[in-house]
Amino acid sequence: MGLNWAEHTVEIAAPIETCFAAIIDYETFPSWQGAVVDTEVLDWDNEGRGKRVRLFIDAKIRRVDYTLDYSYEEPVRIEWDFVEGNGISDADGHYLFEDLGGDRTRATYKLGLEVGLPLPGPVARRAHRSTLKGSVEDLRREAERQAASTARASNRRRGSDREARLAERAGTSEPRPDPAAPDESEEWAPDYGSGSIAELPARMAGRALSVGRRATEGGIRAARGVSEEAAGAGFGAARRAIGVGVGLAGAVTDRAARLVRRGSRPPDEYPR
């Protein structure tokens, strides 16, 4: 009777390596190749690829199985030799992959079968073409699924790397000023129009200490908002703020005391 040949070509939105890896992953065929009922890898080559493989196929007209010996020219060509079969008397053919660039691949599946069943030629040819076309379309869907999954994983890794770099930079930078911190120029504006002059030193010292306290809290918040390495810088800023507040409070107190003494002296005693 001779071999009945059929061929089908598709373009796949996936790298050539992904397409090649999918079509030699025989043990997964039943999960994504619609016509494949089961597979059995009987032998492996030195690269860990299936060398002798038995495939159980739903060929529309009936289920058949056959065993093939595979050889590879990775990642562009796969071909096979027929070993034995049930319902199949002979099989020959190859898979070809062409890199189109831009992570696209052209895949061509050419298969010749001699069916060992008493079937009319047109019926056998139609079943053969239908099964072969379905196999190539199944490969396209699987390779594109794998390529999309790989792209998503790559995007997640890039996102994680970016977050890690930002966190590292944040951990080594000086704490940012607290946007809620008060304007010190407003805090220090003295109110001479209320209260007695004798109350001025205590009132101004209180304001100075208040500024120091708020600056301290801002430094602590900044220290808590960065990494452990930057925390020391934040607390250092807090300590410096305390020192500034206390020093300013002392200076203001002295100045206010002088004003008090001057205000208590008779006008005739003021220096001229």
C-alpha positions as CSV (number, residue, x, y, z in Angstrom):
1,M,0.0,0.0,0.0
2,G,2.9,2.4,0.8
3,L,3.1,5.4,3.1
4,N,0.3,8.0,3.2
5,W,1.9,11.4,3.6
6,A,0.5,14.5,5.2
7,E,2.1,17.8,6.3
8,H,1.0,20.9,8.3
9,T,2.8,24.1,9.1
10,V,2.0,26.8,11.7
11,E,3.7,29.9,13.1
12,I,4.1,29.9,16.9
13,A,4.5,32.9,19.1
14,A,7.3,31.3,21.1
15,P,11.1,30.9,20.9
16,I,12.4,28.0,18.9
17,E,14.0,26.5,22.0
18,T,10.6,26.4,23.7
19,C,8.9,24.7,20.8
20,F,11.7,22.1,20.6
21,A,11.6,21.4,24.3
22,A,7.8,20.9,24.3
23,I,7.8,18.4,21.4
24,I,10.4,16.1,22.9
25,D,8.8,16.2,26.4
26,Y,6.9,12.9,25.5
27,E,5.8,12.1,29.0
28,T,3.6,15.2,29.1
29,F,1.9,14.6,25.8
30,P,-1.3,13.1,27.3
31,S,-1.9,16.4,29.1
32,W,-1.8,18.7,26.0
33,Q,-1.7,16.5,22.8
34,G,-5.4,15.8,22.2
35,A,-4.8,12.6,20.1
36,V,-2.3,11.1,22.5
37,V,-3.8,8.7,25.1
38,D,-0.5,7.6,26.7
39,T,3.2,7.5,26.2
40,E,6.1,5.3,27.4
41,V,9.7,6.3,27.1
42,L,11.6,3.0,26.7
43,D,15.1,4.4,26.3
44,W,17.0,7.7,26.6
45,D,20.0,9.1,24.8
46,N,23.1,10.6,26.3
47,E,21.5,14.1,26.5
48,G,18.5,12.8,28.5
49,R,16.1,12.9,25.6
50,G,13.7,10.1,24.7
51,K,15.4,7.8,22.2
52,R,12.8,5.0,21.9
53,V,9.2,6.0,22.6
54,R,5.9,4.1,22.4
55,L,2.9,6.3,21.7
56,F,-0.8,5.3,22.1
57,I,-2.9,7.4,19.7
58,D,-6.6,8.0,19.2
59,A,-6.6,8.1,15.4
60,K,-10.3,8.9,15.0
61,I,-11.0,5.5,13.3
62,R,-9.6,3.5,16.2
63,R,-6.8,3.6,18.8
64,V,-3.4,2.5,17.6
65,D,0.1,2.4,19.1
66,Y,3.5,2.4,17.6
67,T,7.1,2.6,18.7
68,L,9.7,5.0,17.2
69,D,13.4,5.6,17.5
70,Y,14.1,9.3,17.6
71,S,17.2,11.3,16.6
72,Y,17.7,15.0,17.0
73,E,19.4,18.1,15.5
74,E,18.6,20.5,18.3
75,P,16.8,22.8,18.1
76,V,15.8,22.6,14.4
77,R,15.0,19.0,13.5
78,I,13.5,15.8,15.0
79,E,13.1,12.6,12.9
80,W,12.4,9.0,13.7
81,D,12.5,5.4,12.5
82,F,9.6,3.0,12.8
83,V,10.2,0.0,15.2
84,E,6.9,-1.7,15.5
85,G,3.2,-0.9,15.9
86,N,-0.4,-2.2,16.4
87,G,-2.7,-0.8,13.7
88,I,0.3,0.9,12.1
89,S,2.6,-1.0,9.7
90,D,5.1,1.8,9.0
91,A,5.8,5.4,9.9
92,D,8.3,8.0,8.8
93,G,8.7,11.7,9.0
94,H,10.1,14.7,10.8
95,Y,9.5,17.9,12.7
96,L,11.3,21.1,11.4
97,F,11.6,24.3,13.3
98,E,12.6,27.7,11.8
99,D,13.5,30.6,13.9
100,L,11.6,33.7,12.6
101,G,13.1,36.1,15.1
102,G,11.2,38.1,17.7
103,D,10.5,35.0,19.7
104,R,8.5,33.5,16.8
105,T,9.0,30.0,15.2
106,R,7.7,28.2,12.1
107,A,6.9,24.6,12.8
108,T,6.4,22.0,10.1
109,Y,5.2,18.4,10.9
110,K,5.5,15.9,8.0
111,L,4.4,12.3,8.7
112,G,3.9,9.3,6.5
113,L,1.9,6.4,7.8
114,E,1.0,3.0,6.5
115,V,-2.1,1.9,8.3
116,G,-2.3,-1.9,8.9
117,L,-6.1,-1.9,8.7
118,P,-8.6,-2.7,5.9
119,L,-9.8,0.9,5.5
120,P,-10.7,2.8,2.3
121,G,-7.9,5.1,1.2
122,P,-9.9,8.4,1.5
123,V,-11.0,7.5,5.1
124,A,-7.5,6.7,6.2
125,R,-6.1,9.9,4.6
126,R,-8.7,12.1,6.1
127,A,-8.1,10.6,9.6
128,H,-4.4,11.0,9.1
129,R,-4.5,14.6,8.1
130,S,-6.9,15.5,10.9
131,T,-4.8,13.8,13.5
132,L,-1.6,15.4,12.2
133,K,-3.0,18.9,12.0
134,G,-4.4,18.6,15.6
135,S,-1.0,17.6,16.8
136,V,0.7,20.7,15.4
137,E,-2.0,23.0,16.6
138,D,-1.7,21.4,20.1
139,L,2.0,22.1,20.0
140,R,1.4,25.8,19.1
141,R,-0.9,26.2,22.1
142,E,1.4,24.5,24.5
143,A,4.6,26.3,23.3
144,E,2.8,29.7,23.5
145,R,1.4,28.9,27.0
146,Q,5.0,28.0,28.2
147,A,6.4,31.2,26.6
148,A,3.8,33.4,28.3
149,S,4.4,31.7,31.6
150,T,8.2,32.3,31.3
151,A,7.6,35.9,30.4
152,R,5.4,36.4,33.5
153,A,8.0,34.8,35.7
154,S,10.7,37.0,34.2
155,N,8.6,40.1,34.8
156,R,8.1,39.1,38.5
157,R,11.8,38.6,38.9
158,R,12.5,42.0,37.4
159,G,10.0,43.6,39.7
160,S,11.5,41.9,42.7
161,D,15.0,42.9,41.7
162,R,13.8,46.5,41.3
163,E,12.2,46.5,44.8
164,A,15.4,45.0,46.3
165,R,17.5,47.8,44.7
166,L,15.1,50.5,46.0
167,A,15.1,49.0,49.4
168,E,18.9,48.8,49.4
169,R,19.2,52.5,48.4
170,A,16.7,53.4,51.1
171,G,18.7,51.5,53.7
172,T,21.9,53.5,52.9
173,S,20.4,56.9,52.5
174,E,20.0,59.7,55.1
175,P,16.6,59.8,56.7
176,R,14.3,62.2,55.0
177,P,12.8,65.1,56.9
178,D,9.4,64.5,58.4
179,P,6.9,66.4,56.3
180,A,4.7,66.8,59.4
181,A,7.5,68.5,61.4
182,P,6.7,72.1,62.4
183,D,8.2,75.2,60.9
184,E,10.9,76.1,63.5
185,S,10.8,79.8,62.4
186,E,7.1,79.9,63.5
187,E,7.8,78.1,66.7
188,W,10.5,80.6,67.6
189,A,8.5,83.7,66.8
190,P,8.2,85.3,70.3
191,D,4.9,86.7,71.5
192,Y,5.7,89.8,73.4
193,G,2.2,91.0,73.5
194,S,0.8,88.6,76.0
195,G,1.8,87.8,79.6
196,S,4.2,89.6,81.8
197,I,7.9,90.1,81.0
198,A,8.7,87.9,84.0
199,E,7.0,84.9,82.3
200,L,9.0,85.3,79.1
201,P,12.0,83.2,80.0
202,A,9.9,80.2,81.0
203,R,7.6,80.6,78.0
204,M,10.5,80.8,75.5
205,A,12.4,77.9,77.1
206,G,9.2,75.8,76.8
207,R,9.0,76.6,73.1
208,A,12.6,75.7,72.6
209,L,12.2,72.4,74.4
210,S,9.0,71.7,72.4
211,V,10.9,72.2,69.1
212,G,13.6,69.8,70.4
213,R,11.0,67.2,71.4
214,R,9.2,67.4,68.0
215,A,12.5,67.2,66.1
216,T,13.4,64.2,68.3
217,E,10.1,62.4,67.4
218,G,10.7,63.2,63.7
219,G,14.2,61.6,64.0
220,I,12.8,58.5,65.7
221,R,10.0,58.2,63.0
222,A,12.6,58.5,60.3
223,A,14.8,55.9,62.0
224,R,11.9,53.5,62.2
225,G,11.1,54.0,58.5
226,V,14.4,52.8,57.2
227,S,16.4,49.7,57.4
228,E,18.4,48.6,60.5
229,E,21.5,50.1,59.0
230,A,20.0,53.5,58.6
231,A,18.3,53.4,62.0
232,G,21.5,54.6,63.7
233,A,21.6,57.7,61.5
234,G,18.0,58.5,62.4
235,F,18.6,58.2,66.2
236,G,21.8,60.2,65.7
237,A,19.7,63.0,64.2
238,A,17.3,62.7,67.1
239,R,20.1,63.1,69.6
240,R,21.5,66.1,67.7
241,A,18.0,67.6,67.7
242,I,17.7,67.2,71.5
243,G,21.1,69.0,71.9
244,V,20.0,71.8,69.6
245,G,16.7,72.2,71.4
246,V,18.3,72.3,74.8
247,G,21.1,74.7,73.7
248,L,18.6,77.0,72.1
249,A,16.5,76.9,75.2
250,G,19.4,77.9,77.4
251,A,20.4,80.8,75.1
252,V,16.8,82.1,75.0
253,T,16.5,81.8,78.7
254,D,19.6,83.9,79.3
255,R,18.4,86.5,76.8
256,A,15.0,86.6,78.4
257,A,16.6,87.0,81.9
258,R,18.5,90.0,80.7
259,L,15.4,91.5,79.4
260,V,13.7,90.9,82.7
261,R,16.5,92.6,84.6
262,R,16.6,95.5,82.2
263,G,12.8,95.9,82.5
264,S,13.0,96.0,86.3
265,R,15.5,98.9,86.4
266,P,14.3,102.5,86.7
267,P,14.6,104.4,83.4
268,D,17.3,106.7,84.9
269,E,19.6,103.7,85.3
270,Y,19.5,102.5,81.7
271,P,22.9,103.0,80.0
272,R,23.0,105.9,77.7
